[in-house]
Amino acid sequence: MIAWVIYEKRQTEGEGKYLVSNGDDFDVAYYQFDSFENNYEWYPSDMSPVVKERIAFWAVVNIPWDES
């Protein structure tokens, strides 16, 4: 189960790669500091169905594996 977080209620856990959604589609996007805008911005891929202005949910990329 993916633990989605509502973006308006809680910021991310810092710079990094996250699963993002606009409520209909999902993709992977980077969250990082933009020195030109002087704040943090989302950076989905160019062909992503999720545009950064419409990101409503995020989740930590957590790929479980068996360490044994």
C-alpha positions in Angstrom: 0.0 0.0 0.0 1.3 3.4 -0.9 1.0 6.1 1.8 -0.1 9.1 -0.2 0.3 12.6 1.4 -1.8 15.6 0.5 0.7 18.1 -0.7 -1.2 21.2 0.6 -1.2 19.8 4.1 2.4 18.6 4.4 5.6 19.4 2.5 7.9 16.6 1.4 10.7 15.2 3.5 13.3 17.2 1.5 14.9 17.1 -1.9 14.6 13.8 -3.7 12.6 11.6 -6.0 8.9 11.0 -5.1 5.8 9.4 -6.5 3.4 12.3 -7.4 -0.2 12.4 -8.5 -2.8 14.9 -9.6 -5.6 12.7 -8.5 -6.0 10.9 -11.8 -2.5 10.0 -13.0 0.8 9.3 -11.3 4.4 9.5 -12.1 7.9 10.1 -10.5 9.1 13.6 -10.0 12.1 15.3 -8.4 11.6 17.8 -5.7 14.5 20.2 -5.4 15.6 23.8 -4.8 15.3 26.2 -7.8 17.8 29.0 -7.3 16.2 31.2 -10.0 12.7 31.0 -8.2 14.4 30.9 -4.8 12.1 28.1 -3.6 11.5 24.4 -3.9 9.9 23.1 -7.1 8.6 19.8 -8.5 10.3 18.5 -11.7 8.3 15.7 -13.4 9.6 14.3 -16.7 8.8 16.2 -19.9 6.3 13.7 -21.1 4.6 13.2 -17.7 0.8 13.2 -17.5 1.2 15.0 -14.2 2.2 18.7 -14.6 4.0 20.3 -11.6 1.3 23.0 -11.0 -1.3 20.2 -10.6 0.6 18.0 -8.1 -1.9 17.3 -5.3 -0.4 14.2 -3.6 3.1 12.8 -3.1 4.6 9.6 -1.6 8.0 8.4 -0.7 9.5 6.0 -3.2 9.8 2.9 -1.1 10.8 -0.3 -2.9 10.8 -3.1 -0.3 13.1 -6.0 -0.8 14.2 -9.1 1.1 17.6 -8.5 2.6 18.2 -12.2 3.4 
